[in-house]
């Protein structure tokens, strides 16, 4: 069974990217799925501490061969020039171990907006809200790994790891499990 790490909403925070990259090394996923908002902090967030797009891009690029990414509402065409992997698609579909994953930032497609027509059993991964969540929507497991840099709703900086069909939401700082769900 494959291990897939999901993260979202890094918003150019270098310390968050460095910590996430350490988690990628520790968790040793087969694939890393980035769910958007890579370098720009966005007008509603203010400038975060340790905001450094160059260092953030370097951290992303160190994982480029493992990343499948989608564009978030704060990502722009100019960001693509700094990144060594495609970022500009609004969604991606990946099939791993016979399971279809639909990846989207969540501002266009997702449980809070609308789900596109999807085959039965598709797992939907979105970011955007900065709040980790796991729920069953219209027969599809939908989850949000939260934000690695600017958590909201009282949550901690977090990411997700899908190991087979077991999903864990994990604390970015140390990988401790915050929530577990069986997506079978």
MODA-V466536 format. One line per field, one symbol per residue. psi: psi as a letter, one per 20 degrees, with the letter a starting at -180 (. if undefined). A space follows every 10 residues. Layout:
psi=???
This chain:
psi=pqpppprrlh kjoghghggg hhhgggilqh qpopkrmghp iqhiiroqqk onhggggggg hijhiippqq priiqrhhhh hiqkqpiiqi rqppppkjpp popqhiigpr hieqprpqqq ipppprcgij pqqpqopkjp ppqpiapihm qrkjrrprrq poodjopppq phgjjqphqp pok.
